[in-house]
């Protein structure tokens, strides 16, 4: 059976349209990953080298106290950032879903911070948290001379300031995604719950939250990738300080790539982060593929 000429032409045009993106993925993305992997296995410094050293750079990486500290900071930041964003974003979505007055304005206000650059956000919060002229100084001028809020210069508390700034910026995105999920839930569920006299909180816990599983999964992936590539906010707010108290892996990599002329060690760090991202995405992709197969077989 011969294929219709118009159908063949449509197929050819589709592949032609996809060609630029395919080339970009193969050359810019996959090519860059393979190049970084190769460099991480060499003794490269300022320029790439062909001197193969195996996993020596990875051994040096995990023997580096600064790298280990950056991983500890990232773990602390990731747990707090994701947990607070999910909880706050969900509560905001529930609030707006009550058909409140000025819903459109509230959605815009909550989502607007996410449209800002992380650099701009970091600089604003750096000013707000600066003990000399920020929140602490403003409260003291109101008469509370003993008030202290100097977390941004406290080595034990500085990572919490990064959490505050990035939660403020990202919780609006979570709100938007959760609100879309809530608006997709059949109104009949709420009618049945009201008829049966089930408390609202129980409906959310037992029915609504499980139904929002795909929304929670999407939020988790987006926030997790944001955690792993955290750099802009730290660079703008603390520059990794005081000392190295707010060091994160992305900043460690950038410092060694451009500041310390050690592209092999930086490439090893970037490969570790890539493996982490794949480790986060692989289970989700597997579950989605399995669910798709189950639905097709049903």
N, C-alpha and C positions, 0 to 999 in steps of 0.2 A: 504493500500500500504506500503510495507516494505521499510525502508530506506536502501540505499546502504552502505555496511560495510565501504568502504573507506571514504564516506562522514561522517559517524558517528565518525570514528577515527579522521578525520580532525577537527571535532567540539570539540572532547574531548581534542585534543592536543592544540587547540586554547585557551580553558578555562584553561588548565594547564599552558600555557605560560602567561596568564593574572593573574594567581593566586598570584604571588609575588607582583605585583603592587597593586592588590586589597587588599591584607593583609596590605601593606604599607599604603595605603590610609585610611583604616579602623582603624588601630592601631596607626600609627605614626601621621597622620593628624587629623582625626576625633577624635581619642582618646585624643590627646593633646588638641584639642579645648574644648572637654567636661570637661577634667581635669582642664583646665584654668578657664572655666566658674564656675565650682564648687568651686575652690579656691577663685575666686573673690567674692563669696557670704559668705565667712567665715572670721574669724579674724586671719588668718595665718600671721605669721611674718617670722622668719628664716626657720621654718619647717611648713608643712601643718597642719592645725588644723581642727577639726570637729565642732568648735563653729560657728554655723550659725548666720550671722548678716544681712541677706537680702541684700538690696541695699546700705548699709551703706558705703561700700568702693567706690561705684560710687558717692555718695554724697560728700565724702571726696575728691575724685578725682577732681570733678568740683568746689570744694571750694578751691582748691590748686592754688595759683597764678602762680606757676611755670608751671603747666599743662596748664592753660589758655594761658600763654605766648607762650608755645610751639605750641598750636593750632593756635594762631595768626601768629607766624613765619611760620608754615607749610602752612597756607592759602596764605600768601604773596609769599612764595617760590613757591608754586604750580602754582599760576596764572602766574608768570613771567617765570618760568621754562618751563611749557607746551607751553605757547604762543611763546616764543622765539625759542624753539626747533622746533616747527611745522613750523614757518615762515622761519627760517634759513635752516632747513632740506629740506623744499619744494623748496626754491630758489636754493639750491645746486643741488637738483635733476633736476630742470629745466635747470640749467647750464650744467650739465653733459649730459642731454638728447639731447643737441644740437650737439652730435657727435663730441665733442671737441677732439683735439689731446691729446694723453696721458690719455685717459679716464680711462683705467685700473689702472694706477698709481694714478690718482686723487681719484678714488673710494677707493683705499687702504689707502691713506693718510687720507681721511675724516673718514673712518670707523675704522682706527687703534685705536684711543683713546678709543673706546668702549670696546676694548679687554683688556684694562688695568684695574687693580683693582682700586676701588674707594678710597682705602686707599693710593695707590701710587699716584693717581691723587691729592688727598687732600694734601699730603705731598709736592708734586711739587708746587702746587699753594700756599701753605703756605709759601714756600720759596720765590716764585715770588712776593707775596704781602707783605712780611715782609718789613716794612719801613726802617729797618736798613741795609738790604743787597739785596733787591729785585728791583723791577721796579723803585720805588722812588729813591733809592740810585743811580741806574744806570743812570737815567735821570739827576740827580743833578751833577754827575761826568761829564756829557756832557756839563755842564755850566749853566743849568737851576736851580739855587739854590732855587728858590721860588716854584718849582714844589712839589706838595704834593699828595700822593696817599696812604693814611693810613686807608683805609676802614676796613681792617681786625682787627684793634684795636679800631674802632669806633663803639659804641653800636648801633647807628642809621643806620649804613651802612654795618655791618658785614654780614647780610643775603644776601646782593647783591653779596658779594664775593663768597658765596656758590653757588649762581645762576650762576655766571660766570664760575666757575670750572666745575659744572655738565652739563651746556649747552655745553661747549667745549667737554665734554666726550660723551654726548648722541645725539647730533645733527647729527652725522654720521649715527647712526642707523635709525633715521627718514629719512635721505637722501636715504639710501638703500631701505627702504620700499616704499617710494614715487617713487623712480626711477623704482622699479619693477612695480608699478601701472601705471606709465607713459608709460613704454615699452609695456604694455598690451593694450593700446589704439590703435584702428584701424587707420592706416595711412591715410585712405580715409577721415577721419574727417578733417585732416589738409589740404588735397588737396582741399576739398570742400570749406573750409574757405578761402584759398588763391584765389580760383576762384571767390568767392563772394566778395573779397576785405575786409574781416573782419579783424580788427586789431588783432595782436597776443595776446595782453593783454586781449582783450574782449573774445577771444576763451578760454583762461585759466579761466577767471572769470565765464563765462556763460556755458561753456561746460566741460572743463577738470576737474575743481575742483569738480563739482557735480558728475562726473563719478568716481572720486577718493574717494567717500564716504566711502567704506569699508576700504581703506587704512588709511584714517583719523581716522576712528573708532578704528582700530587696534593700531595706534600710540597713540591715546588718552588713551586707556586702559593700554598699556605698560608704558607710562609716568606717568599716575596717580598712578599705583601701585608702581612705583619707587619713587614717591613723598611721599606716605604714609609710606614706609619703609626706608625713608632717615635716615641714621645713620653714615655710614662709612665716608662720606665726611666731615660731621660736626665733628666727633670724631678726624679725622686726621688733619683738618685745624684749628679748634677753640676750641675743647673740650667743646663746648657749650658756650664759652665766647665771648667777655669779660663779666665777671659776668655770667649771664644767658641770654645774649642778643641773642644768636644763639641757644637756647634750642629748641629741636624738640621732638615730642612724643616718637619716638623710643629710643632716648637717655634717656628721663625721665624714660621710662620703664626699660631699662637696668641698670640705676643707682639705682633704687629702688629694682630691682631683685637681683643684686649682691653687690651693695655698701651699701645700707641702710637696707638690710634684711627685706624687706616688700613685700613678694611675693603676698599677696592679692591685694595690691594697684597696683602692676605691672601687675597682671593678669587682673584687671579691666581695666587698660589702654589698654592692648593688645586686650581685647574684644571690646573696643570702636573702635580701628583701624580695627578689623575684620569686624565689622558691616559697617564701612565706605567703605571698599573694596567691600563688598557684595552690598552695595548701588550703587556703581559705575558700577559693573558688571551686576547686575540684569536687568537694562533697556536694555543694549546692547544684552544680551542673549535673552530677550523677543522679541526684534525687529527681531533678526536673526531667532528665531523659527517661528515667525509670517510670515516672508518673505518666509521661507522654505515651510510652509503650503500653502501659496498663490501660490508658484511656482508648488507645487505638484497638486493643484487643477486646475491649468491653463491647 
